[in-house]
Amino acid sequence: MKSPGHRSRDIERQAGYLRPEHCAPPPQLGPGAGAMWFIRDGCGIVCGVITWMLVLFAEFVVLFVMLMPARSLLYSLVNGALFNTLAFLALASHFRAMCTDPGAVPKGNATKEFIESLQLKPGQVVYKCPKCCCIKPDRAHHCSVCKRCIKKMDHHCPWVNNCVGENNQKYFVLFTMYIALISLHSLIMAALHFVFCFEEDWNTCSSFSPPATVILLILLCFEGLLFLIFTSVMFGTQVHSICTDETGIEQLKKEERRWAKKSKWMNMKVVFGHPFSIGWLSPFSTPDHGKAEPYQYVV
């Protein structure tokens, strides 16, 4: 059963009274059907650009302020390779989370033909979204920004300019994890560089002037600390949501659980892929659910 709050947002009718003929037909799949998913939202685009600029700023400070002037070549190579690898994975995860269809339900599929193809039992209740005129699957919610119903929608994140849903939650989790790691790494390097500059001449510890070096390091520390806290909390929240198999919206609305309970390990496989592999950490690996069925509802 749906929660009372959910009923007030959706139109609930028996299949025979849906009046699907009043719905617009589903959009035709033309030559651009395989085009990249991208939400044209001004706020989300600005937030996405800011995210990339902040990572590139950290890259600049780490390379040109801390690593290139360092006396130890081994220290520079090891930390440079580690930071750049994590930064690359973070940006790749952000791109995949932003440009992957999160699980949008086709618009206008509340047609007579589609409803008949569902082979509903007499009296069986289905749910129709009045905003995008589609038959809503269980655990789907309408996003006012994406203007679509999203399967297993967790929330809409402006920082990735997309909803976090069934198909892109893995990339969002990786994005928060890698941002948290590069934030922690940059904070450690900044602290060590401050110690090095205090022990040595400030004019030799950086290719920039001492005031510019201090300002850049302070800005990096502020950015690193802020995003370390934010992304760590978000990463922990997402992992908890995956393990309990309950999205953020479902927790907020306290919706009654109608899907079968699975183990935490199986829930992780549903999001990251089956079986466990190094691909779990790669934003370039598309999850293969295998035996981990995304939906197992209680009948």
Disulfide bonds with the S-S distance in Angstrom:
Cys23-Cys133 2.23
Cys197-Cys205 2.21
